[in-house]
Amino acid sequence: MQLHEYTSFDGLGLAQLLRDGHVSAAELHDAAVRACAAVNPLINAVVELWPADVFAIDNAAPFAGVPFLIKDVAVTMAGRRSEAGSRLGAGHVAPFDSHLMTQFRAAGLATFGRTSTPEMAFATTTEPVLYGATRNPWHLALSAGGSSGGAAAAVAAGIVPLAHATDAAGSIRVPAASTGLFGLKPSRGRVSNGPAMDEIFSGLGVQLGVSRTVRDSAALLDAVQRVLPGEPYVTSPPSHSWLSQVSQEPGQLRIGVQRAACNGAHPVAAVNSALDATVRLLESLGHHVEEVQPALGVSWEAFVHANASIWCANLVPWIDGLAQESGRAVSLETLEAATLACYRHGKTVSAVDFVAALDVRNTVTRHAGAVFGQYDVLLTPTMPDLPWPLGRYGEKEEQLDGVDWTARLFEHTPYTPLANVAGLPAMSVPLGMSHEGVPIGMQFMAGYAKDGVLLRLAGQLERAAPWEQRRPAVWAGN
């Protein structure tokens, strides 16, 4: 199979080729390995490859034989390394498949490697000390976003049509926006993290993927949504498939447009222009659009501090567990300065502090619920800026404490954390391009469990303003 042919199909398209007998799973795997060899030396997105088990795949599965990559955090594959992008976890081999990994296998996905992530997924850029910076296929001097930056860069460059990703403050949507992809963060409770993971960051974290087409993300959600006994959060699946929603018209939606972020930041000129163009597109499609400025219900400083408490407190047992298993000490020799600062801050968070942070989460969630009593969808830029140059994100990180680091993360991505705190579905749609040829993502958020509203709108936008044929400078199909 030629690479230009392999990269011209999305995941569902490749699976259909296999079912029709035009290609074998082994041929798809070979094409993916060659695609990785062609572009990964430039973008540094994939940190390890292994032979895919292409002989036990059910051809009736939705993604039968489709090459797939998992992120180096939150999902584990038996007998394969899972290091969380950290020197502390270097060499760790997972003893079992996590629940989501079993779902990926059942969907027919042929996992053949893992993608880079920032250490402990604690940044919205992907520049870990362990494996070095992941570069944006559109412009190699820029970040591919994070924490699923390796996944996004791999998909954007044509190594795979879709890849596993996670999102606790924007880590699906930010890299999708940075690299010109579609990224859906499902509602809290849609996708089980499984018994081994329980709640990721006390319910702030969810898992799914990034893709070049809307239908691949919808079909992936169909494949992996499942409620296990004892789930802390349950959002029952609908009677219809998510994939079927992509081709349905959304009807006339009430869409609020938030231009300034809740921290007062305004989008740069290129992003603002892309937002204006998106509003015009939505109006041409018959939607009612008006500018709004929703309130969090708390100050921005209180919002940042509460997130820092939840994130950093959750980080402590994770790092302590890795240290115990590896026999390594927790220090600057094993952790990056920002991660160590967050770990130390987490140790100072008392039970009372943690309950206060959860109370902030409740206040924010209630205010968000009120917004979606007025509007079907909230539109914002995914990020206020274009992707940052590599190296900028971590400047002077050794001088920051855990709250400072969280504030820096939210400075980079002030629009995205609301959906995580409130558990809402949100998506980044690649609707804009800067004059320099860098993608610009637009974020759409809907009320709790209204994932279908977003997928119907995404399908309509994809038909009206298609993006899948845009190609970055680094592309495996060239």
N, C-alpha and C positions, 0 to 999 in steps of 0.2 A: 504494500500500500504506500503510495507516494505521500510525502508530508503535506503537499498542498491540498491533496484530497482529504487526508485525515483532519487537517485543521479547518476544513470548510464545513464540517458538521458539528452540531451541538451533541450533547450526550444522548438524547433520545434519538437523534438521527443516526448516530453510530450504532446504537442498539438495534435499530430497524435494519440497518445494513447487515448486521450479523444474523438476525432472524430470517432475512430474505436470502441468506446464503452467499452474499457478495463478499464477505470477509469473515475470517475466523477470529476468535478471541486472542489467539496467539499472534495473529497479524496486527491486531489493534495494540496489543502490548508492545510488540516490536516497534510500531510507529511511535508510540508514546516515549519509549526509551530513546529513540533517535531524535525526537523532538527535544527531549530534555538535554541530550548531548549537544544539540545545535545552539541552544539559547541559555542554558543554565550557567555556563561559565561567565556570561555577561551580567546576569541578574541575581545570581546566588539565591534562588528561591527554594530549591530542593536540597535538603541536607543529607538525605540518604535514599538510595534505591535498593529494592530487593526484587527477586523474581515473584511475579504475581501468580497466584494459584488460578490458572485459567481453565482448568480441566473439570472443576466441580461446579461450574456456573450453570444455573437454570436459564435456558434460552428464553423462557417465557417471562423472566424477571424484567422489570421496566428498564433497567440500565444494564442489561445482559452484556457482559464483556467490556464495559466502558472503563477505560483506564481512570484511576482515581488516586488522589493523594490525601493523606490525613495530616492535620496540623500537629505539631510536636507538643500538644498539651490537650488535656480534657478527654481524649479518646485513646484507648490502648489496644494494641494488636498483640496477641500471644506470641512470645518469642522475639519480638521486635523492640528496639530501643525507644524509650519515651523519656526525654531529658528535660522538658519544659524550658528549653533554650538556655540552660544554666550549667555552669561548671560544677555547681553543687550536685546536680543530677546526672552529670556526664557518665555515660556507660550504663545507665539504668535500663534493664530489660523487663518488659511487662510480662507478668506470669500468665495473664489471661486476656481474652477479648472483653472489652467493656461492652455494656448493653448496646450502645450506639454502633459499635463495630459489628455486632451481630446483625443489626439492622442494615448496615451498609452491605454486608455480605449477602443477605437475603434479597437485597435490591439488585443484585447482579454486578455490583461495582467491583472492579478488579484493582484492588489497592496495591500499589507497587512502590510506595515511598512515603516520606514525610516532609513537610514543609517547615520553613523556619518561622520562629515566633520570637518576640522580645522575651527577655528573661521573665518567667512566671506570667507571661502575657500582660505585664504591667506597664504597657506603653501603647500609644497609638502610632508608633513607628516601629519598624522591625530592624533593629541594629544591635543584636546581642553580641557581647564579647565572645561567646562560645563559637559562633559561626560567622560573625561579621555581618555587614549591612546587606540587606536585600535591596536591589535597585529597581527603580520604576522602569518598565519596558518602554514607556513613552518618552522618558528623558532620564538617562542613567545617573544624572547628578541628583535626582530627586528621590524622596522617600516613596515607597509603595504603600505607605500607611501601616497600620497595625491594629490589633495584634495579629491579625490574620494576613499580614503583608506577604509572607511567603506563598500562601495559598492564592492570593489575588494576583501576584506577579506571575505565578505559574500558569494560571488560567488566561490572563491577559496576553501572555507571550505564546500561547498555543500549545503548551505541554499537555494539558488536559482541558476538557470542556467545562468541567466543574470540579470543585474541591471542597473538602470539609473546612468549616470556619466556625469560630465562636464569637460571642458578643456580650461583654459585660458593661461597656460604656460607649460602644460604637464600633467594636472590632470586626464586625462584618461590613457595616456601612461605610466606615472611613476608608479602608483599603479598596472597597468596590468603587467609591467615588474617585479615589486617587488613580485608579488604573482603568477606568472606563467600563466597569462591570455592573451587573445587577446584583444587589445584595439584600436579602430579606431576613430581618430579625423577627422570628415568630413571637406570638404572645407567650407570656410565661405559662408553662404547663402544657404547651403543645408537644414538645419533644422531651422525652424523659432523659435525664442525665444518668439514670440507672442507679441501682442500689449502692454501687461503690462511690459514686460522686455525691449523692444526695443533692442539696442545693449548692449551686456554684455562686460564691459570694452572696450567700443569704438570699438567693432568688434573683439577683441582678443578672446572672449569666445564663445565656441560652446557646444552643448549638444548631447549626444547619450548614450552610455553605455559601459560596459565591459562584456565579455562572455568567456565561455570555448571553444567555437567553432567559427570559422570564419563565418559559415553560419548564426548563431544567430545574430551576429552584422549586417550582410548584410540584413537579413530579417527585423531587427529593423529599419534600415535606410529606407528600402522600406516603412515601415509602418508609419513613422513619417515625412518624407520629404513632405513639403507642402509650397507653397508660398502664403502668405496672402497679401491682398491689402495694399499698403504703405510700403512694406518691404524696409529697408535701403540697404540690400544686397540681390541680387537675383541670384541664380545659378539654372537654369532650370533643371528639372529631365530628364534623358535620356529616349530613347524609350524602352530600355530593363529594366528588373528588376536588382537590385543589387545582389539579391540572385542568379540569373542565371549566373552572372559573376564568382562566386566562383568555379564553375565546368569547366570553360573554361580555356584553356591554355593561358598563357600570351604572348607567342611568345618569340623570343630572345630580351632581354632588354639590353639597355646600362645603366649600374649601376655604379655610382661613389661611392667610399668608403671614407668617412671622418673619419679618426682615431682620430686625435687631435681635441678637441672642439674649438670653435671660441675664447674662453678665454685662449687657450693654454694648457688646461688640457688634460692629456693623460689617457686612461682607465687603471685601475688596471689590474694586470696579469690575473686574472680569466676572466674579461670582454674582455680583449684583445684576449685571447685564444678563447673565444666564437665568437668573431668577425672573427678571422681567420677561424674557422670552418664554419661559415656562408658563407664566401667568397668561400670556397671550395665547399660547397653545391650548391651555385648559379652557379659556373662554371660547376659543374657536370650536372646541368639542362640546360646548353647551353647558359647561359647569358654571355655577355661581361662585365667584371668587372675590374675597374682600380682605383687606389688611387687618390684622389683629395683633395684639401684644399680650399673650397669656401670662399670667403670674404663676410663680411656683408655689406661692403660699408661705414661703420662707425667704430670707435673704440669700443672695448668691453665696455669701461666705458660710452661712449655716448649711447650705446645700453641699458645698465642697467639703466642709468639715465632717458632715454626716457620712458622706461617701468614703472619705478617708478612714473614718472609724470602722466602717463595715469592711472595706477592702483590706485594710492593714491587719485588723484582727483576724480575718479569715486566712491571711497569708502566714501567720505565725505557726499554726499546726502543720501546714503544708511544708514549710521550710524545715521545721523541726523533724518531721517525718523523713524528708529526704536526707537530712544530716545523719539521723540515726541509721538509716539504711545504707548510706554510702560510707559511713565512718569518717566523714569529713567534718571539720569544724565550720561553724557559721562565721565567716569573716570576709574581709575584702579580697582574700585569695580565692574565695568560692562564690561570692556574690558581687554584683555590680553595686556601686555606691548608692544609687537610688533605691535599689531593692533592699539593701541592708538598712537604709534609713526608714523605709516603710515597715520592715520587719521590727525594727526597734520601736517605732511608733505604735505598732500593733500590740506590743507587749505593755504599753502604758494605758491602753484602752480598758477601762473598768467595765464591769457588768452594767453599771448605771449609765456609763457613756454609751454603751452599745444599745441599750434600751432607748436612750434619747435619740440615737441615730435612726432606729427603727420608727420612732415617733415622727421624725422628719420625713421618712419614707412614706408614712401613712398620710401626712398632711399634703405632700406633693401629689400622691396618688389621687386623693380626693379632689384636689384642684384640677388635675388633668381630666378626671372624669367629668367635671363640670364643663370643661372646654368641649368635650365630645358630646355633650348634650346639645350644644349649639351648632357644631360642625361635624360633618362626616369625616373630614380629612384635614389635617394640619400640614401645610407645606412650609418647609424651611430649606435653605442650603444645607447640604450635608456637613460642609465645613465652611468657615468664613473666609478661608484663604485657599490659594492653590497649594498643592503638596509642598511641604517644606524641603529645603535642601538637606541632604544627608549631613548629619553632624550638628545641626542647629538644635534639635530637640533635647540633646543631652548636655548642652553647654552648662558648665559649672554645676553639674548634678551633685558633686561631692559636697556642695554647700547647702543642699536642700534637706529638709526633714520630710516625713511622710505626708504631712498636710501640704507642704510646698510642692511636692512632686504631683500630688493629685490636682492641685491648682494649675500646674503647668499642663498636665494632660487635658484638663477641661478648657484651658485657654486655647488649646489647639482644636478642640472639638466641643464647643459649648452647646451645640444644638442636639447632640445625640444622647447624652446620659439620661434625659427625662424619660425616654421610652423604657430604659432598663429599670429605673427606680419605680416607675408606675406599672411595669410589666406589659407595656403596650406593643402591638405589632408596628414595625416601622421598616421602611425600605429606602435604599438609595438607588436612584434611576439615573443612568448616564445620559443626561439630556443636553449637556453643554460642552463646549470646547473653547479654550482660551485662544487668543491670537497666536500664542506660542505653540499651539498644538497639544495642550495638556487637558485631559478630561476634567469635567466639572460635574459633580453629582448633585442631584436634588433629592432631599429627604421628604418622604410622605409618611405620616403617622396616622393611625386610626384608633378608634376606641377598643377597649379590651375585647379580645376574641373576634375582632372584626378583620381577621387576616384576609378573608375573601374580598372585602371592599378594596383592599390594596392590590390584590392579584388581578381583579377585574380592571382596575384603573391602570395597572402596569401593562396589562395586555393591550389596552386601548392606546396607551402612549407608545408602546413598541411598534404598533401598526402605523400610528400617525407620524412618528419621528424615529424610524428604525436606526439602530446604532450597531448592530452585530457585524456589519461589514467594515467598520472602522478598524484600521490595523495600526498598532504601535510600531515604532522604529525597529524594535526587537521582536521578530515574529517568526515562529518555527516554520511557517508555511512558505517563507520567501525562497 
